[in-house]
Amino acid sequence: MIRFHIGTRWKSERRGHSAHALADEIHGSLGIEVDGVDISRGRLEDRLVPTTTALVESVARLLEGGARTAAVPFDEGSIELILARHGEAVTLSLVSLPRPARVLVRDLEVELGALAQAAGRCGEELLGHLAELPPDEAKGAAVGRLRQACTRLARASALPGEAPPPSGRPLSLRSRPPAGGTEAPSLGFDLRDEDGRLGSYEGGEGLHPLLAPGHLYVHAPDGEELCAVSGSPFLLLRDLADVGLRLLEAAREGDEGGFSFPLGWEAPAVEVDLRGGAVTVAGRTLRCPAEALARALFAGALDLGGALLARNPRLGHNPYLTSLVEEARERLSLCDQLAAPARAEGAVAARAPAPRSSREAPPLAPGALRRVSLRLAWTAEVGCNIRRLHPAGPSVWALGRRNAQALRLADGTPGPAIEGSVAVGGPKAPLLAADRAGVVSCSEADGTGRWTAALGADALSPAYAELPGGRAAVVADGTSLRLLGLERGDSLLTLDPPAAHAIALAAAGDLVAAGADNGLLYGVVGSRAEVAWRVPVGAPIARLTVYRDRLLVITEGNELLGFAAATGEPLFRAELPVDPAGEVLPVPGGWIVAGAGRTGGEVLGLAADGTVRWRVRPNLGAEAPAIRRAGGAVYARGEAGICRIDRGKVRWNEPCLPGGAPVLIRGLLALPGETLRLLDAATGRGLLVTGNTSALPPADHLLATEDVLVVADREGAVAAMRLAGALAVV
């Protein structure tokens, strides 16, 4: 007998939810009892309505014969319930994906009819709970989908279909340890596939085929088996491949301490002596550098991928296996790059570089970059607490709260100073400043005064939006949108949203979108100096961005709304699965959004209709990361790490100290913070020679030009450095 039971604790916590979306926002537990035993053990907790809908729809697909396996995610994907149909029976598996990944429950068999009845009762039970709520709180698209899923399951129960026939034959493989001569241990594995889950994979079935049980073996260089770990070889090697990255980072940073990691859940631990170059496994110590052990871990993951693909080529379309194989191959390539300098013994002649555009900065050095050194060009002190650095042609502006100071990039000579609350646009745009008397002045990028006008604004937002025709949209006093003419200081339009305390601003072309914390969204046409449309959003607006003809809005309740930029017509409304939302970057065909989920910082790729195309959870820390885009790559930096994301896949993930958003300069990634770091943007390798950075101020703020890095701390110290030299191999 099987039963799904819904916890009712959420009923006593209704006050913690917003009333207008209570039904969609209910968080609660879902228990799974088989023959009176709760196999979930309180682990399955998520938003009840979407999760129950996914469960009911999955069982309906199995019953209809439309699929042989299905997966239901819980806890934002941290745990998956995997269902697999075998004739008139279904096996249940629970898999915990956070490292160390493990199978909590494996292939518990129940009758298909009993599973369908239990899922149907669960859905009807939740609908009954929702019926007890006030009508306004029980409405919503999510509740409608749950009701449709229950109807579909009832129809499938009346006319069940047959399961797709399994294909393939059982598999039993054992990887041989490599021949002697290597100084690192090697990994072997075997797989058991009595139920044919590997051979029957047809595509799109998620994690189920990769949970084939088996063992992972650790062999000494002489072939001796040091230990064996039972479990799913895929999950075990998936975790160990990430451990290999940590080993490489520790070796590159010159860490001389110890390093320990488990081989799996409730499995022996491996002790790594970084300073002595030794590895201890199951009581035996081997002479092995950290790089060699990392290579063995990556090679084991790649071998497993090859064995699985040889058995069933269709597994090449499985996203889990594809990600493991690609990452293992890239990390082995990184090992080769790190080992190349040690093997190179003679000077190698470099080929003549290809002609470069006159506007493109020359490379730091030919070949694969190994180290970069910096030469201190000048230092300066400004009389303000710096909030940001702003480029302006041959100068850089150090902007404070109520003043600004210009410095020449060539030698650090002080230039003009501006008093007041300063707002800036592009590098060549004029600067606006408001004094405490409400007078706004406009200065050229070099500090030359242009005009002064009494506009009644004693404070300006740090940045303003530039519009065609010499116009600017600026937020004054934090509560008023002003449209100004930059030639003479004409006040073209003043917009004061009622009862607003903050305004978010975004511009594209001639349109300015303004979202206030009173829940009103405005569209202003700069050429006509008029409000073209106004839309009530229903919640305070936290962030917004415009890309071409679409406007994306994120409310403080983390709702995602799309509007037509020209007319304000609503296009979609969805929920953002992260909290709180971070930065938003428009990209062709959608947006990139940073946020924080239950597992820490996350980055999401959204389609033009607001649906989530991809979602990554690198090791960045607990808060929403700062993100920057360069070409097709996105760089995300949190309080504990930085990563590169290409097309929804994390290419590398490196630990780092807290700091500001990364800055790109000539193929390098500059990280501001307590100390400056330079990474190779392609591989994440540290490149900066640290010996010549001890005299630099803390890099609280960072500005990069083609050949100069400017760093500044909050107290007013500024320093400029040039990329003076590099060591490289061809």
N, C-alpha and C positions, 0 to 999 in steps of 0.2 A: 504494500500500500504506500502511496506517495501523497504528500500534501504540501502545498505552499501556503504559508500563513503570514499575514501582514501585521507588523507591529502597529500599535495604536498610540504610541507615545507622542506622535505628532499632534494629536488632538489637544493635548495639554500645552503645546508649544505654538499654538496658532498666532499668538501675539507677536511672535518673532518673524512672521511673514507679512509681506505687503498684501493688503486685502484684495487689490485688483487682480492679482495673479496667484492666489493662494493654491488653487487646484494644481497648477503646473509646477509649483515650487515646493510641494510637500517632500521633505526628506524623511525617510523612515527605513526600517529594516524589513527584509524579506527572508523568511526562514524556509528551509527545505527539509521535510521530515520523510524518511524512508523507513517503513516498518517501525515507526515510533521513535526513531533516532534522528536528531537534528544534525545533518551532515554539514550544514553551513556554519554552525557554531558562532552565530552572531556576526560573521564577517561581511555579509551581504547587506550593504547599506548604500542607498543612493536616492535620487528623485524617484518616488514611487510610480507616478503616472507613466513617464517614458520607459522606465525599466520594466514595469509590468506589461506595457504594450509590446515591447521587444520580446518578452518571454512568450506571450500569447501568439504573436505573429510567427515566432520561430517554431513553436509546436504545430501551428496550423500548416506551415510549409512542409514539415516532416510528414504530417498526416496526409496532405494532398499528394505527396510524392514528388514535390517540386525540388526537394533538396534531400541529401543524405545526411548532412551535418549542419549544425547551426551553432552560433555562439552568442551569448548574452553577456555584455560587459556590466560590471558593478564597480562602484567606488572609482568612477571616472577612468575605467579601464584597468585598474590595478588588479582586479580579479575577474576571470572569465568563467562562466558556466558553459560548458561545451556539451552539446547534445548530438548523438550519432545514432541513426536508425539502423537496425539489423532485423529485417523482416518485420515481425510484429512486436519487437522489443526495441528499447532505446537505452543506450548507456549514457550515464551522467559522469562528467569529470569537472572538477574545480581546479583551476590553475591560478597560482599567485605569481604575477609577473614582476613586481619589484625585486631587485636583487637582494639576496640570492633567490632566484626563481625556483619554484618547486610545484609539484603536483600535489594538491591537498587531498583530493579524492579522485581515484582512477577507475573509470569504466564500471560504475555501479549500475547494474541492469534493472530496469523496471519495464512493465508492460506499456505498450504504446497507448492503449485505450485508457489505462489508469492515468497516464501522464496527461493526456488530453483533457480528461475530466478534472484533474487537479488544477491545470492551468486555467480552464474555463471557470471553475469556482473561484479561483484567485482573482481573475479579472472582474467577475460579477461582484465579489466581495468588496473590491476597491470602489467600484461604481456605486455600491450601496453606501459606503462611507461618504463618498462625495455628494450623494443625494441629501445627506444630512446637513450640508453646508447651505448658507443662503444662496439663492439663485445666481446673484452676481458673482459670487466667489467660485461657483462650480462650473462656470463656462470656460471655454477656451478650445483652441484647436487640438491640444494634446488630449483632452478628455474625449473629444470627438473621435480621434484616432483609436483610442482604447475601446470605445464602444464599437467601432467598425471591426477591430481585431477580434473582439468577442463574437460578433456575428459571423465573421469568417471562420473561426474555429468551430462554431456550432454547425455551420454548413459542411465543413470538412469532416466532422465527426459522423454526420449522417451519410456522407458519400466519400469514404476514405479511398485514397489511391495507394498504389503499390510503390515500395521503395525502389529507387534506381539500383540495378544490380551491381554488386562490387566487381571489380576487375583486378587482374594481376595475381601474383602468387606471393606467399610468405617470403620474407627476406631475412637472412641471417648473415651479417657481415662482420668481419673483425679486421680492424686496421692493424697492419703489422708495424712494430716499431722499426724505425730506420736502422740501417746498419751502423755499427760502431764508428767511432771517429769524431762524433760531435761531443761537445763539452756540456750540453744542456740535456735535461730529461726530455723525453718525448711522450706524446699523448696517443693512446689507442682507444678504440671504442668497439662495442658491438651493439647491434640492434636486433630486437625481436619484433616481428610483425605478424603474429599468428592470426590476428583478425583482419589483415589485409588493408589497414588504413593507409599505408603508403601507396600501395599499388592501385587503390581505388580512387585516389585523388583525381578529380576532374577539373579543378580550378575554382577559386573563389571560396574555399571552405575554411579559410583562416588557419588557426593554430592546431586544429584537431589532428591532421596527419603527422605533424612533427612531434607529437607526444608519444611516439613509439618508444617503449621502455628498452632499457639496455644497461650497459655499464660504461664507465670511463676509466681507463687504465693509465697509470703513470709508470713509465719505464725509465730505468737508469740508462746511461750511455752503453753499458755492456749488455743490455737486454733484460736485466732483472726487473721483475714486476714489483714496484715499491708499494702500490696500494691500488684498490679498485673501489669505485664509487657507483652505487646503483642509483638509477633515476632515468630521466629523459636526457640522452646525450645532447640533444639540441639545446635544452635549457641550460645544461651545465656548461657547454662550450660558449654559449651566448654570453653568460656571465664572465667566463674566464677571458674572453676576447677583450672585454672592457677593462679587466684587471691589467691586461698587457699594456694598455695605454697609460695607466697609472705608473707602471714600472718604467716605461720609456721616459715619462716626465720626471720621475725621481732621478733617473740616471742622467738626464740632460741638465737638471738643475744642480747636480753635484751633491745630492743628499747623501749623507754618510750614516744615517741612522738605520733602523730596522724596518722591515716591511713584512706584514703578515696578511694572508688572505685564505679563506676556506675554499676547498675544492667543490663544495656544494652544501646543501642543507644537511646538517648533522653529519658532515664529512670531515676527514682530517684536514688540518691547516698546513699551509706551506709557509715556512719561515725564510725570509730573504735577508741576507746580510749584505747591504749595499756597499759598505766600505770594504769588506773582505772579499766580495765577489763570490759568495757561497749561498747555496740553497739547501734547506733541510726539509726532507719529505719522509714522513713515517719513520723518523729516527735515523735516517741516513743522510749524511751531508755530502753534497757534491760541489766541486769547484765550478762555478757558473756565474758569469756576469748577468746583470739584470736584463741587458738587451737580448742576450741569447735565450733567456727564459721567456721574454715577451714574444720573440720570434716563434718559439715552440708553441705558445698558446694560440697565436694567429694561424700557424700552420695546421694545428689540430682543427680549428674551426673551418678552414678552407677544405681540409680533407673530408670532413663530415659533409659539407655541402656537395663536394664532388661525388661522394658515395650515394647521397640521396638523389641527385640529379641523374646519375647513371641508372638508378633503379626505376625512376619515373621522371622522364623529361618534363612532364607537365608541372612538376614542382618548381620549375624555373619561373613560373608566374606567381608563385606564392610570395606575398610581400615580406613575410617574416624571414623566409630562407634567402630571398634575394638580398635583403638588407644585411644579413649575416655574411654572405659570400662577398658582397661588394666591400663591406667594411674590412673584412679580413684581408682581401687583396690589397686595398689601399694601405692598410697598416703594415703589411709585409713590404710594400714599396717604400714606405717611410723608413722601415728598418734598413733597407738597402741604401737609402739616401744618407742615413746617419753613419752607416759603415763605410761609405765610399771614401771620405777623407782619410780614414785610417789605412785603407788599402792603397791609396794613391801615393806613390813614392817619388815620382819625378814630375817636373813641370810639364804641363800639357799645353801645346799651342792652341790658342783660341781662334776660331774662325772669325773672319771679318763680320761685324754686325751688319744687319740689313739697314738700308737707309731709313731714317726716322723722320717723322714730321717735325717741323721747326717748333710747333706748339707743344710737342710731347717731351717731357723731361727725359734725359738720358738715363740708361740703367745705372745702378750703383756699381756693378761689376759684371763681367761676362760669366756665364755658367750658373751653377746652382749656388745660391747665396748661403754663406755659412755664418758670418759675423758682420756686424755693423758697428762702427765707432762714431762718436759725435764730437764736434769741436765747438767749444763755447765761443759764441760770437760777441755777445754783450749781455750785461745785466743792468737793470734799472729798478728804481723804486717810484711808485706813484702814490699820490696822496689820497687814496680811497680804498675801501674794501671792495675788491674786484668781484663782480657777479658773473661776468662773461668777457670773452675776447671777441672782437669784431674786426674782420679784414676790411681795409679801405685803400685799395691801390698800393702805393709804396709805404703805407703806414698800417699800424694796428692800433685799434682803440681799446683801452682798458675801461670797461664800463662799470661804474659803481651804482649805488642806489640813487644818489642825488647829484652825481657828477661823472665826468668822463675825461680821460687823458689820452692824447695821441702820442705814439712813439714811432720813430722811423725804423722800418725793418732792416735797413742797411747797417745802422750803427747804434740804434736805441736812443737817439737824440730826442728829448721831449719836444712835442709839437703843441698845437693849440689845446686848450682845455675848455670844457663846456660845463656850466653849472646848471643843475636841474635834473629832473627825472627824464632820462634819455630813452628814446625808441629808435630802432634801426631797421632798415630794410635790407636790400641787397648790398654787395660789396661796393658798388658805385653810386648807390642811392644816397640822398641827403639824410642827415640826422635831425630828428625832432627832439626838442627839450622843453619841458614845462617847469616853470618855477613856482614857488609857493603862492605867488600872487595871482596865478591863473593865466600868466602870459606864456604863449608858446612861441619858440624861436626855431628857425630852420637854418641849418648850416650845411655847406657842401661836405663831401667825404673828406676833404683835406682840412676842414675846420673853418673855412671862410663863411661868414654870415651871409644869409640870403634874404630873410624877412623875419619880422616879428609881428605877432597878432595877439590881441587879448581875446582868448577863446574860453576863458573861465575854467580851464582844466589845470589842476595843480599836480597831477600825476598821470603818467602814460604807461601803458603796458610795455614790456621790454622790446617787443617787435611789432612792426606794423605790416600790412599787406599792400604791395604795390599793384596798382591798376593801370590799364592803358590810358593814355591821354594825360599823363602827369598828375594822376590822382593817387591818394593814399587813404586806406581805411585803418583807423587806429582806435584802440579802446582807451578812453580817458577816465580817470578816477575809478577804474575797475567796473563801472556800471553803465557807461554810456559809449555808444559807437559813433565816432565822428568821421565823416567823409570830407577830406580836405583837398584843396588844389595845391600842389607842391610848388607852383610857380609864384603865386602871390599870397598864399595862405588863406584863400577863400574857404569859408565854412559852407560846404555844399549840402550837407545833410547831418542832422543830429537825431539819433535813435536812442530813446531811453525806455527799455523794457520795464513794465511796471513791476515793482516789488522785487527787482533783480539785485543780486549782490555780486555776481561774477558773470562774465561773458566769454565764451570760447569763440575763436575766429578762424575762418578758413577761406581761401580765395583761389579761384581758377579763372583765368581770362578776365572778363568784365564782371563776373559775379562774385559777391561777397556773401558768405553764409555766416550768420551770427546765431549762436545758441546760448540762451540764458539759463541760469539755475532756477528760473520760475517755470520752466517747462515749455517756453515758446521758442520756435525756430523761425528765423527771418531770412529772406533772400533779397539782397540789395543789388541793383544794377548800377554800376558805377557811372556809365556814360549818361544815364538819365537821372542819376542822383535821386532815386526813389526806391521805396520798398515794393518789390514786385509781388511778393507773396508772404504769407505768414501761416504757420502750421502749429497747432498745439500738440506737443509730444506726450504730455501727461506725466512727465517725470523730469527732475533736474538734469540738464545736459552736461556731461562731463567732458567729452571729446567729440570732435567732428573733423572731417576731411573731405575735400572735393577732388574728384578725379574725372576729367572730361565731363560727361553729362550726368554723373551720379554723385550723390552726396551721402556719406555714411555718418551716422550719428550713434554715439554710445552714451547711454544714460547712466546716472549714478547707481541705478539698480541693475546695471550690466545687461540691459536690453540693447539689441542691435537693430537699427532701423535704417532703411534705405529710401531715398527720395530722388525724384527727378530734379536735377539742379535748376533747370529753366522754369519749371512750373510749381515745384514743391509737391508734386503728386506722390503719394506713398507707393513704394514698390515692394517692400517686404518688411517683415517684422520677425525677429528671431531672438533667441537667448544666447548670450555669449557664455561658453562653458568655463570661463576663468573669472577669478575675483581676487583683487580688483583689476580692472583693465589698465594696461599700460599704454605705450605709444602705438600709433597707427600710421602705417606707411602705405600710400596708394601704389599699386603695381598694375601692369597691363592685365586686365581681366579680373581684378579684385583688389584685395588689401592684405597686408601683413599686420597682425595684431599681437602685441606682447601682453602677458598677464601672469597671474599667479594662481595655481590650482592647489589641490591638496598635497601634491608631491613637490611643490616648489614652482620656480619660474618656468613658463611655457611660452612657446611661439606658435601661432596659428596662421595658416593660409586660408583666406576666405575667398570664395568665388564671388562673382558680381551680384548674385542673388542672396548673399549672406550665408550660404552653406559652407561648412568646414571642409575644405579640400584635403588638408593635411594638418597634423598636430604633432609637435615634437616636445619632449620633456628632457632636455639635456640637464646635466648637473651644473646649475647656475646659482643656486641659493634659493632662499625662501621667497624673495620679492620678485616683482615683475622686472624683467631685464630691460636695459636700454638697447635699442636695435638701430642698425644702420644698414643701408642697402648699397651695393656696388655691383653694377651689372646684374647678373642673375643670382648673385650670392647675397645672403643676409647674415650679418654678424650680430650676435646677441651677447650682451655682457651683463651678468648679474653680480651679486655681492660676493660670490665664491667661485665663479668660473666664466669662461668665454667660449663660444663655439661658432662654427661656420655652418650654414644651412644652405644646401643646394637642392632646389626642387623638392622640398619637404623632407630631405634626408640630412642628418647631421654628419658632416664630413670629418670634423675633428672637434674635440671638446677638451679644453685645457683649464686647470685650476688657476685662479688669480685672486689677488686681494681686491677689496672694494674700490670703486672709482667710477668715473664718469663714462660716457659713451665712447666707443672706440673711434679713432680717426684714421683714415687711409691716406698714405703718402707713398707713391711710387712702388706699389706692390707690398708695402709694409703696413702693419697694423699697429698703431701707436695707442697705448693704453694709459690714460691719465690716472692719477692716484697718488698715494703717499710717495711712491717712487715710479719713475717712468719705465715702461717696458715696451719693447719693439718685437713683434712677432712676424713671421712669414705668413702672409695672408693666405697662401695656398695650403700650407701644411700645419700652421700653428706653432712652428718651432721658434724658440726664443733666439733672437739674433743680436741683441744689444750687448756689447762689452760693458760690463757694469763698473769697471774701474774708473771710468771718467765721468760718472754721473753723481758722485758723492757730493759735489759742490752745488748741485742744482737745488732750487727750491722745490717744495712739494708741488706736483703737477695737478693742482685742483682744477685748473682750466688749461686747455690745450688747443692750439691753432696750428694748422699745417698749410704751408704753401709748397711750391714745387721743390724747393731745396732747403727750406728753413722750418724748424719746429720752434714754436713759441710756447713756453709754459709759464704759468702764473699761479701763485697761491692766493688764498682769500685775503691775506693781510696786505697785499700790494707789491710783492716782489715779482719781477718779471725777468725772464732769461730767454735768449734766443740761441739756438744751436744749428749748426750745419752738418749735413751728412758728409763727414770728412773722409771716410775710408771704409773699405770692405774687403774681406777675404772671401774668395770664391773658388770653386773648381768647375771645370768645363765638363 
